[in-house]
Each structure stands twice: as C-alpha cells, then as structure tokens.
Amino acid sequence: MLNGLWWLPSLIVFGSAAVAVILAVRLMRAKQRQRGIDPVSTLRAIEQSAGAELVRADDLLREAEDEAEFARAQFGDSAAAELQRAVTRGRAHLREAFELHQQLHDAVPDSESQRRRWSERIVELCGLITEEVSGQTSNLDRMRALERSAPEQLAELEIAVAAAEAQVPDAEATLDRLSETYAPGTYAGVEGAVTTASRSLAAARTSLDASRARVASNEPATADIERASGHLLKARHALESVDRTASGLDSASAELATSVAQTRRAVSEATARRDQAPLPESADEISRALDVVTATIALVTDRRQLPDPLARLDELRDAVSRLDAALASARSMEQRIENAREALRGALFSARSHLDVAGGFIEDNRGRVGADARTRLAEAQRQLALAEAADDPVEALDTARRASRLAQDADALARYDAGPRTAPLKR
C-alpha cells in the first residue's frame, strides 16, 4: 500500500509551496489595500497607460516620417538626416513595444508580475521614442523660425559685421603700440589676430550676400546665416584677444613700476638692518641678498631693450623673496642671540656654583683625590674663563654649560676617590 502512495510526499511539498505563494500574494494585496491601493486597478491603469503611450508613439513616428520628408524638401538631405535616424531607432523601439503588447493580449495566461513588467517596458520604450524624435523636430522648428526671421537676422548681422569691421583699425593700432612698447614674445600669440579677423569678416560678408540672395529667391537661407554668424564670432574673438593681451601687458607694466618702487624702499630698510646686525654672518647674508636685488632692479628697469613686464615681475619677486629670507634668517639669529644672552647668566652662575663645590671638596680631601678629578676641575675652570671672555652669547652659553658638566664630573670623581675617611691617602 505504501508503494501505491509514492507520490504523497511530493504532493505535500508542492502543495505547501503553492499555499505559501498564494498566502504571500494575498498578504501583499492586503497591505496594498491598507494603503488605499487596489492592486488590480493599479495594474489595469499601467496597462491602459501603456496602450495609450503606444498609440501616441506610433502617431508621433508617422508624423515624424512626414516631417523628415518636408525637411528634406525644405532644407536638404543633411538637415533631415538626424530626424530620419531618430525615426529608424524609434521604429525598432516600437516593434519591441508592439510585441510586448501582443503578449499582453494573446491567449496565453500571464502572471501579474509579467503583465506589470511588460507594461512598464512599453511605457519606457515609448518615452525613448518621444524623447529622440521630439529633440530632432525641435531643431527643425528652430530652423524654420530662423527662416521666418531671416530678414531680421540679416539686418542684425549686417550691423554686427560693420561694427566688427570698424574695430579692425583700432586693433591694428594696438598691435603697432605693442610692437613699440614690449618685447616681441609678449604679444606673439595675437600677432596674426588682425589678419584672422579681417579674413573672418570677409567670409561673413560672403555668407551674408549668399543669404540675401536666397531670401530674395525664397530659398532656405538658414545655413548661410549660421555660417555668417560663425565667421563673425571668430572675428570678434580675434579682436578681443588683441585688447585682452594689451590690457594684460599694460597692467603688468604698471605693477612692475609699483613693485620697483616698493623694492627700493625695502632695500633701504634692509641696508639699515644689515648695518645694525649683531652677527657678521647675518650681515653677510643680507649683503648677498641686497646685491641680488640691486642687480635685479637695474635689470628690470633697463630701457635699452623692450621689456617683458611679466617676466621682469617674476625676476624681481624672486630677488625680493631671497632678501626676505635673508632678513628672516637674521631675525632668527638675533632672537637666538637674545635668548642665549638671557640664558647665559644662569649658566655662568650654575658653572661657578659647581666649581665652588667641586673645588672645595678637593681642597678638603687633597690627600685622597686622584688626578682625574683634578684634571676635570682644571678643565672646568678653563672653560668657565673662556665663557666669561666670549663675545658671542651663543658660544659663551655652550662653553658655560660645558664648564658646569666638567665641574660636576670632577665633583663625582673626587667623592669616589675620597671614599670613607678610613681609606688610605693617594700617593
């Protein structure tokens, strides 16, 4: 009998799984209802939206195909090419969307998740179609707007080109002034700007003439108008580059003059500081920096050759930076000397105190103290004398500290030698 019920365990397993799925779906729907969402009506709304978007995308592509033909006739093949490519891509998207829509309405039963996923994909594909095609039709609308306003555009361009042409002599005069005032390398980048501007303006005139002829014969003039605008923009950039270069060089020249005056004042102050420097090393370092700055001032103010004000500014600032570093080093050394001078009094007092202690102990125990302690004491006395005679506070401080250490060593050795009072005398 058990062999006849071999299928029972499988039935239990699959039945349990089916029950779990049903319960999960019911639970999800119950939660949606608690939030006020009807899952059935939501899915139905998505499917309805997918159908409406599909119809709209199909109509849009049909209209776009007609629009591409109109654009080809009005503006030529190149103007319609991008729209035609967008239509081709849109047709591929539309085929996929129709296939999904067919699956939604065929006789094969579909799960709720499948229907939702397919409907959402249809909406996505239709959105891509709308985005691509609308972008290209907007470009064509812009071109048609330009065609309608071509006479006004031509009039504005005529005025703008004439204004740019009037600026050419001023730019030529500016270049002449630069060539007489500054080194050739400073304006080399704009030396051909006037030629570029003149050629671009001539090309703009040619495009304007072609545009006028097309407008007069009711032909599309957008391309020629845009070419004229492009040539005008290039000419303006060339003319502006001349003014911009001249302004930059003039500003640099003015800044150089100001910096030279400031540097000369700094040289006077640094010279006074050098003369008052307490250390020869500081004075020498400041003198070397002053020599560099003085030579640099002579170089950047040399009128025998046309200047590069930017390069001269850099040279002057480098020299001033070196002078600043020398002054900072001198200030640091002076501060170190002042600190050493303040510490020297204490160091000398400490050395004398240790010498007094060590000398007194050795005097009291002459028979027991050996040569090493006496040698240390003598050297400590010599170092103290050097410290008291030194002119450099830093050197004196180091020497006084050395004398103090030697005196302490002498005291320690003497006490070791002396030992207890019963120790034999040193011979």
TORVEXPA-899717 format. One record per residue (C-alpha): x, y, z. Coordinates in Angstrom, 1 decimal, decimal comma, padded with zeros to 4 digits. Example, Ala and Ser with C-alpha at 12.3 -4.5 7.8 and 13.67 -1.06 7.14 Angstrom:
2
NODE       x       y       z
NODE   012,3  -004,5   007,8
NODE   013,7  -001,1   007,1
END
This chain:
427
NODE       x       y       z
NODE   000,0   000,0   000,0
NODE   002,9   002,3   000,7
NODE   004,2   001,7  -002,8
NODE   000,9   002,9  -004,1
NODE   001,3   006,3  -002,3
NODE   004,8   007,1  -003,5
NODE   003,5   010,4  -004,8
NODE   002,2   011,6  -001,5
NODE   005,4   013,3  -000,2
NODE   005,9   015,3  -003,5
NODE   002,2   016,3  -003,3
NODE   002,8   017,6   000,2
NODE   005,9   019,6  -000,8
NODE   004,5   021,2  -003,9
NODE   001,2   021,8  -002,2
NODE   002,9   023,6   000,7
NODE   004,8   025,8  -001,8
NODE   001,7   026,7  -003,7
NODE  -000,1   027,6  -000,4
NODE   002,9   029,8   000,6
NODE   002,8   031,6  -002,7
NODE  -001,0   032,2  -002,5
NODE  -000,6   033,4   001,1
NODE   002,2   035,8   000,1
NODE   000,2   037,3  -002,8
NODE  -002,9   037,7  -000,6
NODE  -000,7   039,3   002,1
NODE   000,8   041,8  -000,4
NODE  -002,6   042,7  -001,7
NODE  -003,9   043,1   001,8
NODE  -001,1   045,6   002,6
NODE  -001,8   047,5  -000,7
NODE  -005,5   047,8   000,3
NODE  -004,5   049,0   003,7
NODE  -002,5   051,8   002,0
NODE  -005,5   052,6  -000,2
NODE  -004,1   050,9  -003,3
NODE  -006,1   048,4  -005,3
NODE  -003,5   046,1  -007,0
NODE  -005,9   045,1  -009,7
NODE  -006,9   048,7  -010,6
NODE  -003,2   049,7  -010,4
NODE  -002,1   047,1  -012,9
NODE  -005,1   047,9  -015,1
NODE  -004,0   051,6  -015,0
NODE  -000,5   050,7  -016,0
NODE  -001,8   048,6  -018,9
NODE  -004,1   051,4  -020,1
NODE  -001,2   053,9  -019,9
NODE   001,0   051,5  -021,9
NODE  -001,7   051,2  -024,6
NODE  -002,2   055,0  -024,8
NODE   001,6   055,6  -025,0
NODE   001,9   053,0  -027,7
NODE  -000,8   054,8  -029,8
NODE   000,8   058,2  -029,2
NODE   004,3   056,9  -030,1
NODE   003,0   055,3  -033,3
NODE   001,3   058,5  -034,4
NODE   004,4   060,5  -033,5
NODE   006,6   058,3  -035,7
NODE   004,2   058,6  -038,6
NODE   004,2   062,4  -038,3
NODE   008,0   062,4  -037,9
NODE   008,4   060,5  -041,2
NODE   006,3   063,1  -042,9
NODE   008,3   065,8  -041,2
NODE   011,5   064,3  -042,4
NODE   010,3   064,4  -046,0
NODE   009,2   068,1  -045,5
NODE   012,6   068,9  -044,0
NODE   014,4   067,2  -046,9
NODE   012,5   069,2  -049,4
NODE   012,9   072,5  -047,5
NODE   016,5   072,3  -046,1
NODE   018,1   069,4  -048,0
NODE   019,2   065,8  -047,1
NODE   021,7   066,9  -044,3
NODE   019,0   068,7  -042,4
NODE   016,7   065,8  -042,4
NODE   019,3   063,1  -041,7
NODE   019,3   063,3  -037,9
NODE   015,5   063,1  -037,8
NODE   015,5   060,2  -040,1
NODE   017,9   058,3  -037,9
NODE   015,8   059,1  -034,9
NODE   012,7   057,7  -036,8
NODE   014,7   054,5  -037,6
NODE   015,6   053,9  -034,0
NODE   012,1   054,7  -032,9
NODE   010,7   052,1  -035,3
NODE   012,9   049,5  -033,6
NODE   011,7   050,5  -030,2
NODE   008,1   050,5  -031,5
NODE   008,4   046,9  -032,8
NODE   009,5   045,7  -029,4
NODE   006,6   047,6  -027,8
NODE   004,1   046,0  -030,1
NODE   005,4   042,5  -029,4
NODE   005,1   043,1  -025,7
NODE   001,6   044,4  -026,2
NODE   000,7   041,4  -028,2
NODE   001,9   039,1  -025,4
NODE  -000,4   041,0  -023,0
NODE  -003,5   040,3  -025,2
NODE  -002,8   036,8  -026,5
NODE  -004,5   033,6  -025,3
NODE  -001,6   032,6  -023,1
NODE  -002,2   033,4  -019,4
NODE   000,3   035,7  -017,8
NODE   001,3   036,3  -014,2
NODE   000,5   039,7  -012,6
NODE   004,3   040,5  -012,4
NODE   004,8   039,7  -016,1
NODE   002,0   041,9  -017,1
NODE   003,3   044,7  -014,9
NODE   006,9   044,3  -016,2
NODE   005,8   044,3  -019,9
NODE   003,5   047,3  -019,5
NODE   006,2   049,3  -017,8
NODE   008,7   048,4  -020,6
NODE   006,2   049,6  -023,2
NODE   005,9   052,9  -021,4
NODE   009,7   053,1  -021,2
NODE   010,2   052,4  -025,0
NODE   007,5   054,9  -025,9
NODE   009,3   057,5  -023,8
NODE   012,5   056,9  -025,6
NODE   010,8   057,4  -029,0
NODE   009,2   060,6  -027,8
NODE   012,5   062,0  -026,4
NODE   014,6   061,3  -029,5
NODE   012,0   062,4  -032,1
NODE   010,9   065,5  -030,2
NODE   014,5   066,6  -029,9
NODE   015,0   066,5  -033,7
NODE   011,7   068,1  -034,6
NODE   012,6   070,9  -032,2
NODE   015,8   071,5  -034,2
NODE   013,7   071,7  -037,4
NODE   011,3   074,1  -035,7
NODE   014,2   076,3  -034,8
NODE   015,5   076,3  -038,4
NODE   012,0   077,2  -039,6
NODE   011,9   080,0  -037,1
NODE   015,2   081,3  -038,4
NODE   013,9   081,1  -041,9
NODE   010,8   083,2  -040,9
NODE   013,1   085,7  -039,2
NODE   015,8   085,6  -041,9
NODE   015,4   089,3  -043,0
NODE   015,6   090,5  -039,4
NODE   018,6   088,2  -038,8
NODE   020,3   089,5  -041,9
NODE   019,8   093,1  -040,7
NODE   021,2   092,4  -037,3
NODE   024,2   090,6  -038,7
NODE   024,9   093,4  -041,1
NODE   025,1   095,8  -038,2
NODE   027,3   093,5  -036,1
NODE   029,7   092,8  -039,0
NODE   030,0   096,5  -039,7
NODE   030,8   097,2  -036,0
NODE   033,5   094,5  -036,0
NODE   035,0   095,9  -039,2
NODE   035,2   099,3  -037,5
NODE   037,3   097,7  -034,7
NODE   039,9   096,4  -037,1
NODE   041,9   099,7  -037,4
NODE   041,9   100,1  -033,6
NODE   043,3   096,5  -033,3
NODE   046,0   097,3  -035,8
NODE   047,0   100,4  -033,9
NODE   047,1   098,5  -030,7
NODE   049,4   095,9  -032,2
NODE   051,6   098,7  -033,5
NODE   051,8   100,1  -030,0
NODE   052,6   096,8  -028,5
NODE   055,4   096,3  -031,0
NODE   057,0   099,6  -030,0
NODE   056,5   099,1  -026,2
NODE   057,0   095,4  -025,4
NODE   059,3   092,5  -026,3
NODE   058,0   090,6  -029,4
NODE   057,4   087,4  -027,4
NODE   054,9   089,1  -025,2
NODE   052,3   089,5  -027,9
NODE   053,4   086,8  -030,4
NODE   050,1   084,9  -029,7
NODE   048,0   087,7  -031,2
NODE   050,3   089,0  -033,8
NODE   048,1   087,4  -036,6
NODE   044,8   088,3  -034,9
NODE   044,0   091,2  -037,1
NODE   044,6   089,1  -040,2
NODE   042,4   086,4  -038,8
NODE   039,7   088,9  -038,0
NODE   039,8   090,5  -041,5
NODE   039,5   087,2  -043,2
NODE   036,7   086,0  -041,0
NODE   034,8   089,2  -041,6
NODE   035,3   088,9  -045,4
NODE   033,9   085,3  -045,1
NODE   031,0   086,6  -043,1
NODE   030,3   089,2  -045,8
NODE   030,3   086,4  -048,4
NODE   027,8   084,4  -046,4
NODE   025,6   087,4  -045,9
NODE   025,5   088,1  -049,6
NODE   024,5   084,4  -050,2
NODE   021,8   084,7  -047,5
NODE   020,4   087,8  -049,1
NODE   020,2   086,2  -052,5
NODE   018,4   083,1  -051,0
NODE   015,9   085,2  -049,1
NODE   015,2   087,2  -052,3
NODE   014,5   084,0  -054,2
NODE   012,5   082,4  -051,3
NODE   015,1   079,7  -050,8
NODE   016,4   078,4  -047,4
NODE   019,0   080,8  -046,0
NODE   019,5   079,3  -042,5
NODE   022,8   077,6  -043,3
NODE   024,3   080,7  -044,8
NODE   023,1   082,8  -041,9
NODE   024,6   080,4  -039,4
NODE   027,9   080,4  -041,3
NODE   028,0   084,2  -041,3
NODE   027,4   084,1  -037,5
NODE   030,2   081,7  -037,0
NODE   032,6   083,8  -039,0
NODE   031,6   086,9  -037,1
NODE   032,1   085,1  -033,8
NODE   035,6   084,1  -034,8
NODE   036,5   087,7  -035,9
NODE   035,2   089,0  -032,5
NODE   037,3   086,5  -030,6
NODE   040,4   087,5  -032,6
NODE   039,9   091,3  -032,0
NODE   039,1   090,7  -028,3
NODE   042,4   088,7  -027,9
NODE   044,3   091,8  -029,0
NODE   042,6   094,0  -026,5
NODE   043,0   091,4  -023,7
NODE   046,7   091,0  -024,4
NODE   047,3   094,7  -024,4
NODE   045,4   095,2  -021,2
NODE   047,4   092,4  -019,5
NODE   050,7   093,8  -020,6
NODE   049,8   097,3  -019,6
NODE   048,6   096,1  -016,2
NODE   051,8   094,1  -015,7
NODE   053,9   097,1  -016,7
NODE   052,1   099,3  -014,1
NODE   052,5   096,6  -011,5
NODE   056,2   096,4  -012,3
NODE   056,7   100,1  -011,7
NODE   054,9   099,9  -008,4
NODE   056,9   096,8  -007,3
NODE   060,2   098,5  -008,2
NODE   059,4   101,5  -006,0
NODE   058,4   099,2  -003,1
NODE   061,6   097,1  -003,6
NODE   063,8   100,2  -003,5
NODE   062,2   101,1  -000,1
NODE   062,8   097,6   001,0
NODE   066,4   097,8   000,0
NODE   066,9   100,9   002,1
NODE   065,3   099,2   005,2
NODE   067,4   096,1   004,6
NODE   070,6   098,1   004,3
NODE   069,9   099,7   007,7
NODE   069,1   096,3   009,2
NODE   072,4   094,9   007,8
NODE   074,4   097,8   009,3
NODE   072,8   097,1   012,7
NODE   073,1   093,3   012,6
NODE   074,8   092,0   015,7
NODE   076,4   089,0   013,9
NODE   078,7   089,1   010,9
NODE   077,0   086,1   009,4
NODE   073,7   087,8   009,4
NODE   075,2   091,0   007,8
NODE   076,9   088,9   005,2
NODE   073,7   087,0   004,2
NODE   071,7   090,3   004,0
NODE   074,5   091,9   001,9
NODE   074,5   089,0  -000,6
NODE   070,7   089,3  -000,9
NODE   070,9   093,0  -001,3
NODE   073,4   092,6  -004,2
NODE   071,0   090,3  -006,0
NODE   068,1   092,7  -005,5
NODE   070,1   095,7  -006,6
NODE   071,2   094,0  -009,7
NODE   067,7   092,8  -010,5
NODE   066,3   096,3  -010,1
NODE   068,9   097,5  -012,6
NODE   067,9   094,7  -015,0
NODE   064,1   095,2  -014,8
NODE   064,4   099,0  -015,3
NODE   066,8   098,7  -018,2
NODE   065,3   100,8  -021,1
NODE   067,9   099,7  -023,7
NODE   065,7   096,8  -024,7
NODE   061,9   096,3  -025,0
NODE   060,7   094,7  -021,8
NODE   058,6   091,7  -020,9
NODE   056,9   093,1  -017,9
NODE   055,6   089,7  -016,7
NODE   059,0   088,1  -016,8
NODE   060,6   091,1  -015,1
NODE   058,0   090,9  -012,4
NODE   058,8   087,3  -011,7
NODE   062,6   088,1  -011,6
NODE   062,0   090,9  -009,2
NODE   059,8   088,9  -006,9
NODE   062,3   086,1  -006,8
NODE   065,0   088,5  -005,7
NODE   062,7   090,1  -003,1
NODE   061,9   086,6  -001,8
NODE   065,6   086,0  -001,3
NODE   066,0   089,2   000,6
NODE   063,0   088,4   002,8
NODE   064,5   085,0   003,5
NODE   067,9   086,6   004,5
NODE   066,1   089,1   006,8
NODE   064,1   086,3   008,4
NODE   067,3   084,4   009,0
NODE   068,9   087,4   010,5
NODE   065,9   087,9   012,8
NODE   066,1   084,3   013,8
NODE   069,8   084,5   014,6
NODE   069,2   087,8   016,6
NODE   066,4   086,1   018,5
NODE   068,7   083,2   019,2
NODE   071,4   085,5   020,5
NODE   069,0   087,3   022,7
NODE   067,7   084,0   024,1
NODE   071,3   082,9   024,6
NODE   072,2   086,2   026,4
NODE   069,3   085,7   028,8
NODE   070,2   082,1   029,5
NODE   074,0   082,8   029,9
NODE   073,6   084,5   033,3
NODE   072,0   081,3   034,7
NODE   074,6   079,1   033,0
NODE   077,5   081,0   034,4
NODE   076,0   081,0   037,9
NODE   075,5   077,2   037,7
NODE   079,1   076,6   036,4
NODE   080,6   078,8   039,2
NODE   078,5   077,0   041,8
NODE   079,5   073,6   040,7
NODE   083,2   074,7   040,5
NODE   083,0   076,0   044,1
NODE   081,5   072,8   045,4
NODE   084,0   070,5   043,5
NODE   087,0   072,8   044,3
NODE   086,1   073,0   048,0
NODE   085,7   069,2   048,3
NODE   089,0   068,5   046,5
NODE   090,7   071,1   048,8
NODE   089,3   069,4   051,9
NODE   090,4   065,9   050,6
NODE   093,7   066,7   048,9
NODE   095,3   063,5   050,0
NODE   092,5   061,2   048,8
NODE   091,6   062,8   045,4
NODE   093,4   061,5   042,3
NODE   094,5   063,1   039,0
NODE   091,3   062,5   037,0
NODE   089,1   064,6   039,3
NODE   091,7   067,3   039,5
NODE   092,1   067,3   035,7
NODE   088,3   067,7   035,3
NODE   088,3   070,6   037,7
NODE   091,1   072,4   035,9
NODE   089,4   072,0   032,5
NODE   086,1   073,2   034,0
NODE   087,9   076,3   035,3
NODE   089,4   076,9   031,9
NODE   086,0   076,5   030,1
NODE   084,5   079,0   032,6
NODE   087,2   081,5   031,8
NODE   086,5   081,1   028,1
NODE   082,8   081,5   028,6
NODE   083,3   084,7   030,6
NODE   085,6   086,1   027,9
NODE   083,5   085,1   024,8
NODE   081,8   087,9   022,8
NODE   079,3   085,6   021,2
NODE   076,5   084,8   023,7
NODE   075,6   081,5   021,9
NODE   079,2   080,3   022,1
NODE   079,5   081,6   025,7
NODE   076,4   079,7   026,7
NODE   077,6   076,4   025,2
NODE   081,0   076,9   026,9
NODE   079,5   077,7   030,3
NODE   077,3   074,6   030,1
NODE   080,3   072,5   029,3
NODE   082,2   074,0   032,3
NODE   079,2   073,1   034,5
NODE   079,2   069,5   033,3
NODE   083,0   069,2   033,8
NODE   082,7   070,6   037,4
NODE   080,0   068,0   038,2
NODE   082,2   065,3   036,8
NODE   085,2   066,5   038,9
NODE   083,0   066,5   042,0
NODE   081,7   063,0   041,4
NODE   085,2   061,6   040,7
NODE   086,6   063,3   043,8
NODE   083,9   061,9   046,0
NODE   084,5   058,4   044,6
NODE   088,3   058,8   045,2
NODE   087,8   060,1   048,7
NODE   085,6   057,2   049,8
NODE   085,2   056,7   053,6
NODE   087,5   058,6   056,0
NODE   089,5   055,4   056,8
NODE   090,6   055,0   053,1
NODE   094,4   055,3   052,5
NODE   095,8   058,5   051,2
NODE   096,5   058,9   047,5
NODE   100,3   058,9   046,7
END
